[in-house]
Amino acid sequence: LYNSLKSIYPNIGNQFWYCKAIPKNINSSSDLNRLISISCEEAYCKTPIIRNEIINRSKLSTPGVLAVKKIIAACLKEDIQENLGFEGNGPEVSITRALITANRLIGIDKLGNNTLLTGNESSDEGFRETWNHIERFFKGTEKKPKNLNELIKELSAAPYGIKTGLTNLLIWLVLIYHIKSVSLYETGTYLPQFSPEIFERFTKAPQSFSIRWLGYNKNL
């Protein structure tokens, strides 16, 4: 954004600048850069902080796609392993650390097994806000199913501004957490089980998938 404005107005300081109809004193490129940064932070105040370039993309690379499928498969296991059982330095390891471990999404259940936890325990306010928004969308489908592509559009817009690669994974993490409370449909057909293959189809055609909230207890 800054580079685009600078190309239009190369002599910064000779124009009148306004933000939210309020005049701003801009005399240098650093002043303009600071104003843009502050404006973006205000506009996208609920963006989760995920420090990983592999997942923070509109379109994932081939290694990124494979890594996310491995993460989905690991999260679908009854007894989730610590760090999802990943070792080494692969993309699935770095994404798990940045997204799942950093936001405390793995913990111990009442039986002493590792399990997927709610995102409300995260120290990142943006992550908690995003998780709660996804849950509100799910719970708003109790009377009528809703297309998940609507949720993707909501999360891509302000105040979230999340890239599609991350959005898809976040939606599925919340789906898996509420696996006993939701029904998932593909082109109107009920899907009795979740799988990495279904997740991959979802990423390619999210408009084909809809959800309905059943409201059963997660621990049943």
C-alpha positions in Angstrom: 0.0 0.0 0.0 2.8 2.4 0.9 4.7 1.8 -2.3 1.5 2.3 -4.4 0.8 5.6 -2.7 4.5 6.7 -3.1 4.3 6.0 -6.8 1.3 8.2 -7.1 2.6 10.9 -4.8 6.4 10.9 -5.1 6.8 14.3 -3.3 5.3 13.4 0.0 4.5 16.5 2.0 2.9 18.5 -0.8 -0.5 17.0 -0.3 -3.3 17.1 2.2 -3.7 13.8 4.0 -6.9 12.6 5.8 -7.7 9.5 7.8 -11.3 9.0 8.8 -12.0 12.5 7.7 -9.4 13.9 10.1 -6.5 15.9 8.7 -3.0 14.4 9.3 0.3 16.1 9.3 2.4 14.1 6.8 5.8 15.6 5.9 7.9 12.5 5.1 7.7 8.9 3.9 8.1 7.7 7.5 5.1 9.8 8.6 3.0 8.2 5.8 4.3 4.7 6.6 3.4 5.2 10.3 -0.1 6.3 9.4 -0.7 3.4 7.1 0.6 0.9 9.8 -1.7 2.4 12.5 -4.7 2.4 10.1 -4.1 -1.2 9.1 -3.8 -2.2 12.8 -7.1 -0.5 13.5 -8.9 -2.0 10.5 -7.6 -5.5 11.1 -7.7 -5.5 14.9 -8.8 -9.1 15.2 -6.2 -10.7 12.9 -4.5 -13.7 14.7 -0.8 -13.5 14.9 0.6 -16.7 13.3 4.3 -16.5 12.7 4.6 -18.9 9.8 5.0 -18.0 6.2 4.0 -21.4 4.9 0.4 -21.2 6.2 -0.1 -17.4 5.9 -0.8 -17.5 2.2 -3.9 -17.2 -0.1 -2.7 -20.3 -1.9 -0.5 -22.9 -0.2 2.6 -24.4 -1.9 2.7 -28.1 -2.5 4.7 -28.8 0.7 2.3 -26.6 2.6 -0.8 -28.5 1.3 0.8 -31.8 2.3 1.8 -30.5 5.7 -1.7 -29.3 6.5 -3.2 -32.6 5.5 -0.8 -34.3 7.9 -1.9 -31.9 10.6 -5.6 -32.7 10.0 -4.9 -36.4 10.1 -3.0 -36.1 13.4 -5.8 -34.0 14.9 -8.4 -36.6 13.9 -6.8 -39.3 16.0 -8.5 -40.3 19.2 -5.3 -39.8 21.3 -3.5 -36.8 19.9 0.2 -36.9 20.5 2.3 -34.1 21.9 3.3 -31.8 19.0 1.0 -34.0 17.0 3.7 -36.6 16.9 5.8 -34.6 14.4 9.6 -34.5 14.6 12.3 -32.8 12.7 12.1 -29.6 10.7 9.4 -30.3 8.1 6.7 -27.7 7.3 4.1 -29.6 9.4 6.4 -29.1 12.4 6.8 -25.4 11.9 3.1 -24.9 11.3 2.2 -27.0 14.4 4.5 -24.9 16.6 3.3 -21.6 15.2 -0.4 -22.4 15.2 -1.2 -25.2 17.6 1.5 -25.2 20.2 1.7 -21.4 20.4 -2.0 -21.1 21.0 -2.2 -24.0 23.5 -4.5 -26.1 21.4 -3.3 -29.5 22.8 -3.8 -30.5 26.4 -4.9 -33.3 28.7 -8.5 -34.5 29.0 -10.3 -36.1 32.0 -8.9 -39.5 31.1 -5.3 -38.3 30.9 -5.1 -38.3 27.1 -3.8 -35.6 24.9 -6.7 -33.8 23.2 -7.6 -30.8 21.1 -8.5 -27.8 23.3 -10.6 -24.7 22.7 -8.8 -21.7 21.2 -10.1 -19.6 24.1 -7.0 -20.5 26.1 -4.7 -18.7 23.6 -2.7 -15.7 24.8 -3.3 -14.0 21.4 -6.5 -12.0 21.5 -6.8 -12.1 17.7 -6.7 -15.9 17.8 -9.4 -16.0 20.5 -11.6 -13.6 18.5 -11.2 -15.6 15.4 -12.0 -18.9 17.2 -15.1 -17.4 18.8 -16.3 -16.0 15.4 -16.1 -19.4 13.9 -17.9 -21.0 16.8 -20.7 -18.3 16.5 -21.0 -19.1 12.8 -21.4 -22.8 13.6 -23.9 -22.3 16.4 -25.9 -20.0 14.1 -26.7 -23.0 11.9 -28.9 -24.9 14.4 -32.1 -24.2 12.5 -30.7 -24.2 8.9 -27.3 -25.3 7.4 -25.0 -22.6 6.2 -22.4 -22.6 3.4 -18.9 -22.6 4.8 -17.8 -20.4 1.9 -19.7 -17.6 3.7 -17.5 -18.0 6.7 -14.3 -17.9 4.6 -15.5 -14.6 3.2 -16.2 -13.2 6.6 -12.7 -14.2 7.9 -11.0 -12.7 4.9 -12.6 -9.3 5.4 -11.9 -6.7 8.1 -11.5 -6.9 11.1 -9.9 -10.4 10.5 -8.1 -10.2 7.1 -7.0 -13.9 7.3 -5.4 -15.5 4.2 -7.3 -18.5 2.8 -4.6 -21.0 3.5 -4.8 -20.3 7.2 -8.6 -19.8 7.2 -9.2 -23.3 5.9 -7.1 -24.9 8.6 -8.6 -22.8 11.4 -12.1 -23.7 10.3 -11.2 -27.4 10.4 -9.6 -27.2 13.8 -12.8 -25.8 15.2 -14.8 -28.4 13.3 -12.7 -31.2 14.8 -12.9 -29.7 18.3 -16.7 -29.8 17.9 -16.8 -33.0 16.0 -19.7 -34.4 18.0 -21.7 -31.2 17.8 -21.8 -30.6 14.0 -22.9 -32.2 10.8 -20.9 -31.6 7.7 -22.4 -31.8 4.2 -20.9 -31.9 0.7 -23.2 -30.8 -2.1 -26.1 -31.6 0.3 -24.8 -35.1 1.3 -24.1 -35.8 4.9 -20.5 -36.8 5.7 -20.4 -39.3 8.6 -16.7 -39.0 9.1 -14.0 -36.4 8.6 -10.7 -37.1 6.8 -7.7 -35.4 5.2 -9.2 -36.2 1.8 -12.4 -34.4 2.6 -10.4 -31.5 3.9 -8.5 -31.3 0.6 -11.8 -31.3 -1.3 -13.1 -28.5 1.0 -10.0 -26.4 0.2 -10.6 -26.8 -3.5 -14.4 -26.2 -3.5 -15.6 -24.7 -0.1 -18.8 -23.5 -1.7 -19.8 -27.2 -1.9 -19.7 -27.6 1.9 -22.2 -26.6 4.5 -22.6 -27.2 8.2 -25.3 -27.6 10.7 -25.0 -27.3 14.5 -26.4 -30.2 16.6 -25.3 -28.9 20.0 -24.2 -32.2 21.5 -21.6 -32.1 24.3 -18.1 -32.5 23.0 -17.3 -35.0 25.8 -20.1 -37.4 25.0 
